[in-house]
Structure formats: structure tokens, C-alpha cells
């Protein structure tokens, strides 16, 4: 399958997971387009000051791969600055959040795998 960017659906969510501001999600592939156990494969964009609030991942894990911008991730109680090229993996009941602390959009790929 080859999928053009024009065919990828966008979702706009306000205050996602009790975070701040607007979260834009481009769904790269949908669950029904995959045979594996992925709940989300998407590109996420957070404007400066926006965030996705703290939330757990039970029976699944989420991977963030930072594409551009700068932010702060809280992962299982540990706070770290993230930059392009960094990755975060949260699962097994742990919780995480992410916030854009920079002056440009924070963009990352998010993949949620279920088990």
C-alpha cells in the first residue's frame, strides 16, 4: 500500500487528555489498513504552549519520535527535555505527558501498539 498525504485524515482536538491548546493529528495509517496490533500511527503537531496531558498506557505502549521543535515529556514520573531525533517509549501501565516549550510547533510521530 502506498498512501498519499492528501488521503491522510486530520483530527483537531482541544485540551487533549486535559492538556492545553490544540493538538493536530494526521492519521498516517488507520487500524483497518493494518494487520498488526496498532491503535494509532500518526503525526502530531503541538503549537507553542500546547500539551497533551498525563495519561496511562495499560496493555499497550506508545512511542513518540520527535521530528521538530522542543518539548518536555513526563514519562513514568521522570521529566526530560526532548529534541528532534529523540524517542520516548511508555507502556505497561506507566503514564506520560508532553508539552511544547519551544517557539515553533513540536511535531512527532506517535505509534500505539497493543498487546
C-alpha positions in Angstrom: 0.0 0.0 0.0 1.1 3.5 -0.8 -0.9 6.3 0.7 -0.6 9.9 -0.3 -0.6 12.7 2.3 -3.8 14.0 0.7 -5.6 10.8 1.7 -4.5 11.0 5.4 -7.3 12.3 7.7 -6.6 15.1 10.2 -8.2 15.4 13.6 -8.1 18.6 15.7 -8.5 18.1 19.4 -8.7 20.8 22.1 -7.2 20.3 25.5 -6.3 16.6 24.7 -6.1 14.4 27.8 -6.7 17.6 29.9 -3.7 19.3 28.3 -3.6 22.8 26.9 -4.3 24.2 23.5 -4.8 22.5 20.2 -3.4 19.1 19.1 -3.4 18.3 15.4 -3.2 14.6 14.5 -2.5 13.4 11.0 -3.5 9.7 10.8 -0.7 8.2 8.7 -2.4 4.8 8.5 -5.7 3.6 10.1 -6.3 0.5 12.2 -8.3 -1.1 9.4 -5.4 -0.7 7.0 -3.0 -2.8 9.2 -2.8 -6.4 10.1 -0.7 -5.8 13.2 -1.9 -4.5 16.5 -1.5 -0.8 16.3 -4.1 1.6 17.7 -2.5 4.7 16.3 0.1 5.6 13.7 0.1 9.4 13.4 2.0 12.6 13.1 1.1 15.0 15.9 1.7 18.8 16.0 1.5 20.9 19.1 1.7 24.7 18.8 3.9 26.6 21.3 2.4 26.3 24.8 0.2 23.4 23.8 0.3 20.0 25.6 -1.2 16.5 25.9 -2.0 15.8 29.5 -0.8 13.0 31.7 -2.4 9.7 30.7 -1.6 5.9 31.3 -1.0 3.1 28.8 -2.5 -0.1 30.1 -2.0 -3.2 27.9 -0.3 -1.1 25.2 2.8 1.0 24.7 3.2 4.4 22.9 6.3 5.5 21.1 7.0 9.2 20.3 9.7 10.0 17.8 10.4 13.8 17.8 10.6 15.3 14.3 11.0 19.0 15.1 10.6 21.5 17.9 11.4 21.2 21.5 9.3 20.0 24.4 9.2 18.4 27.9 8.0 14.8 28.4 7.0 13.4 31.8 7.4 9.6 31.5 6.6 7.5 34.5 7.4 10.4 36.8 10.7 11.4 35.0 10.8 14.7 33.3 13.1 15.2 30.3 13.6 17.8 27.5 13.1 16.2 24.1 14.5 17.4 20.8 14.5 16.2 17.2 15.7 12.6 16.9 14.7 11.7 20.5 12.3 8.8 21.2 10.1 8.1 24.2 8.5 4.7 24.9 5.8 4.4 27.5 3.8 1.3 28.4 3.0 -1.4 30.9 0.7 0.9 32.9 3.1 3.8 33.0 1.8 7.4 32.3 3.2 10.2 30.2 2.6 13.7 29.0 4.2 16.0 26.5 4.3 19.8 26.3 5.7 22.2 23.6 8.1 24.5 25.4 9.7 26.0 22.3 8.8 28.8 19.9 7.9 26.7 16.9 5.5 23.7 16.5 6.5 20.5 18.2 6.0 17.7 15.7 6.4 14.0 16.4 5.3 10.6 15.2 3.2 8.6 17.7 2.6 4.9 17.4 0.4 3.0 19.9 0.9 -0.8 19.9 -1.5 -3.0 21.8 -0.7 -6.3 23.5 
